[in-house]
């Protein structure tokens, strides 16, 4: 990019052209990339959790006393709750790591 920044085009009175790299101006450091990725990860994890819990609840409701179907529904509900706890703990660990390493939090970046 340094070569392009020093480019002088004919007809612009010898002025150099400044080229702004949109990637480095949007994501100035690795912390901002991680924060942006995690923002979408948590949303997708929440949607996935909702789908798993609704599916498990539907299986429990439609089991009609079938032991295998009830067991499958209970297992799905248990997995959904464990998944929620993992995402919840991960969120707070990321927040604590951000404080410990001086990375901006979600509130600082996204208002």
N, C-alpha and C positions, 0 to 999 in steps of 0.2 A: 504493500500500500504506500510505502514511502516514495517509490518511483512515480506513482500516479499523483501524489500530493505535490510534487515539484514540477509537474507538467505545465509548460507554458504554451498556450494555443495562440496561433496567429490572429490578430484582430482584437485582442483583449488588452492592448497597451502594456504588455509585459507583466501583467499581474498573474500571480500563481493561483491555481485553483485549489480550494480546500475541499477534500472529499471526506465525508463523515461515514465511518463504518457503522451501519445500523445495528449490527449484532453487538459490538462492544459498547455502543451507547445505550442499548436496551439492557444488556446484562454486563455491568462493569466488572463483576467478580463472580466466582463460583457460588458464593452464598446466595446471590440473587437468583441464580439458575435453580438451585436446590429449593429455595422458597417457592418459586413459581411452579416447579414440578410437584412439590408437596401439596400445594393448594389444590391442584386437580386430583391428586392421589386421594386426598381425604374425601373429596366429593364423590369420587367413584367408589371408594370403600363404603361410604354411607349408603349409596344406591344399591351396591351389592349386598350389604347387610339387610336392607329393607327387603330385597328380593328373596334372600335366604329365609328370613323370618316369616314372610308371607307364604312362601312355599311350604315351609314346615308347618305353619298353622293350618293351611289348607289341607295338607296330608293328614294332620291330626283330626280335623273336622270331618273329613270324608272317609276315615278309616272304618267307621261303622262297626267297631268292636274287633276288627281284624288285628291280631296281636303283632303281626309283622309290619303292617302299615303304621300302627301306633308307635312301634319301636323306631321305625324309619323317621316318623315325624318328630319324636322326642330327640333322636340323634341330630336331626337337622336343626332343631331349636337350640340344642346344646352347642352345636358348632357355630351357630349364629351369635350366641352370647359370648362364646370364647373369642370369636373374630372381633366382636365389638370391643371386648376388653383389650385385645392386642392393639387395635387401632387407637383406642383411647390412651393407653399407656405410651404408644409410639408418639402420639401427638405431644404429650407432656414431656417426653424425653427430648424431642426435637426442640421444644420451647426452652427447656433447661440447658441443652447444648448451645442454643443460640445465645442465651444469657452468659454462659460460661466462656464462649469463644468470641463474644462481641458481635455476633451476626444479628442483623436487624430482624425484629419479629414481624409477624404478619401485620400487626396494627401499624407499625412504622411504615411499611411499604404500601399497603393497600388501604390505609385510612381506617 
